[in-house]
């Protein structure tokens, strides 16, 4: 199955961001991609954390969700919609939700980001818990014979989440992200390849990549990685469709030659 990570440099304008997403999804479909994933916050990189609250949607209905469903139907694609803000039970909070649609435009999965990013090096400061409410449940879904596990950005640092997704084993792990330039430069590639190798899975990692209008700089380097940890495709910065063929025979060979998943003891 040909899969693609879509890289964006999203803005504080939802309509502009949806136009970009639609264009990249169409490019992916034209390249023969069957499953395409957008990055975290593809719909909004606001000027303030609280900007997410203004565009938060009800679960299952809203302009952003309707857009993604329509694109899946129009293009005949499986779409993993990066993340979008869905209203939370807690006042003043939203869930950072990663949802997936099948080619009929039906939503088949929703995963709410479990691990909320915080960082303070004296110059850069982030604290997602100011606006986000954490999820608590790992989520995987089936697509054309593939079991696909969902995660988001900071989740990448918590290997226990991916182990939870391996019962039963996934074939593809998806990591929509908006890694900062600072943390991405240090750890993004290292962590992605580790998740691929230790779980003997393909990894699809769509990211924000570049300088944003709100002043933030994200690392980018959207990529597709195979179960042996080889990077099949990567784009450093800027808008891009990062596509590669995910061959199940490669995964079967890796798991047969090195049966590490069967050797787990803890």
N, C-alpha and C positions, 0 to 999 in steps of 0.2 A: 504494500500500500504506500503510495506516495503521500508524504506528510509535509507540512510547512509551518514554520514559525514566522509570524508576521511582525516586523519591527516597525515601531512608530516613534515619533517625537511629539507626543500629544500636547495640546494647548489648553487654555482655560475655556475654550469655546466648544461646547458639545457638538453642535452641528458640523463644524469644521472637522472635528475628530471622526464623526460618523462618515462623513464624505471620504476621508482618508481610508478608514476601515473598509468601506465598500469598494473603493478602487483596488486596494491590496487583495481583498478576497476575490475579486473578479480576475486579477492577474494570476492568483494561485489556481483558480479553477481552469483558466486558459492553459496553464502548464500541466494539467492532468492531476493536480492534487486532489486527494479524496478527503483529507482531514486537515483543516487549517486552524491554528490557534493564535489569538490576539494576545497582547501583553496586558499585564496588570495596569489598571487605570487608563486603558486605551481610550475611554470615553471622556476623561477629564483629568488633566493635571492642573488643579486649581491654584489660585494664588494663596489661599489659606486652607488649612485642613477642613475647616467648617464648610467650605464650598460643596463638599460631598453631600451635606444634609439637604441642600436646596434642590438637588436633582435625584434624591433617593426615590426609588420606585417600590410599589407594592410587589410582593412575591408573585411572579407569573404574569405581570401586566405593567406596561409602561413603554414609553417611546424607545428606549434603548433595547429592551428585551424584544419588542415588536420588530425593531430594525433587524436584529440578529436572526430572528425566526424567518423573516421575509428573505433575507440574504441566503439563508440555508436552502429555502425552497427554490428561490430563483436560480441559484447556482448549482443545486444538487450536491451540496457539500455537507459534511459533518463539520460543525463550527464549535470551537471552544472559545467562548466570548471573553477571554482575559478575565477582568473583574469589573463589576459594576456595583454601585451602592444600592442595597436593598434595605428597606426600613427594618429597624430592630424593635424589640419589645421595650428596650430601655430608652427613655426620652433623651434626645440629644446624641444618640448613637445610631450608626448604621452597621450592617454586615457587609464585609468586603467579599462579595459572592462571585464564584467562578461557575458559570453555567454552560451547559453543552446542549446543542440542538442537532437532530438528525436531518438528513436531506429532505424530509417531508416538512421540516419546520417545527417539529415537536420537541419540546424540551425534555431531555432524557436524564439530566443530572444537575444538581446544585451542590456545590461545596463552599462552605463559609470558612475563610482563612482562620486557622486555629492560632498560629503564633503571630503576635503583633510586634512589629519592629520598633525598637528604641535604640538610639545611638547619640552619643554626645562626646565629641573629641575636643571640645572647647571652641570650635569654629562652626561645625555643623551640628545641628540638633534636630532629632526626629523623635516623635512619640505618638505612634498610631493609636494608642489606647485613649488618647484625648477625644477621639471621634468614633473609633471603631469598637464594636462589640465582638469578642472572639467567638468563633465557632468551636465545636467540640467533637465532631464526628468525621472520620475519614470517609471518603467517597470514591467509588470506582464505578465504571459503567462499561457495557459491551457495545462494540461497534465493528461490524463486519468480521466477527470472529476474534477480535482483539479485546483484551481486558485492559482498560485505560484508567490509571489512577490520577487523581487531581491533587494539586498542591499549589501554593502561591508564595513566590518570592522568599520571605524570611523563613518559611517552612523548610527551605532547603538545608538549613543548619541543624535540623532535628531528624536524624536518621531513623528514630523510632517510629515516626509517622510513616515512612516508606516501608518499614518492616511490617507495620500494621496493614498496609495496602497489599502485602504479598501473601495474604491468606484469603483466597487462593492467589497464586502469583499473577502479577500484572505482566503485560507484554510491553506496555508503553507508559511512562511516567511523564506528566505534563507540568511544567513549572512556569506559568506566566509571571513576569517579574518587572520591577522597576528599581533594580539595584542602583544605589548611589554609585557615582564614579569612584569614590574612595574605597568602599567595601567591595565593589565589583572587581576593580583592578587587582585587589589582593586575593579574593576568594571565589569568585563566580565560576570560573572554568574548573578550578580544583574541586569544588563541591559538586558541580554537575557531573563530572566524570566519575567521581567517587560513587554517587548515587547510581549511575549506570553500571559500574563494575560490580558493586556489592549486591545489587539486585538483578544483575544480568538481564537488564531491560534496555530498550531504546528509551532515550530521553529527548523530549521536545521542549525547548526553552525559548519562548518568544519574550522579548524584552523591550523596554523603552531604551532608546539609544541616541543621546545627543544633548544639546543645550535647549532647555525649554523656556518659553516666554515668562514663566514665573521665576526664572533665575536658577532653577535647579539643573544639575547636569547628571544624567544617568549613564550607566556604563555600556549598555547595549550588548554586543556580542551574542545576539540571538543565534541559536545553533541546534543542530540535530546530532545526537551522539548514539553510537551503536552499543550493543551489550558488552563489547570488549573494551569500551572506553575510547574508541576512535571517533574523532569529530568528522562527521560526514559533510557538513556545510556550516558556514558561519559568516556573519556580517558584523563588522565592528560598530559602525554608527550609521545613522540616517535611516530613512524609510527603506524597507526591503521585504521581499519574499524569500525566505531562506528555506529551500526545499531539498528533500532527499528521499530516496526509496528506502523504506523500512522493510527489509526482507525477513520473513519469519524463519526461513531456513538458517539464516545467520544466528539468530537467537537459539534455535534448536541445537545447532552445532556447538555453540559456546556452553550451553547447559549440559550437553552430553559429554563434552570433553573435560569440563571442569564442574562437577556436580556440587558446587558450593551450597546451593539452596537446600539440597538434601542432607548436607552435613551440619546444619545448624543444631546447636545443643541448648541454647538459652532462649 
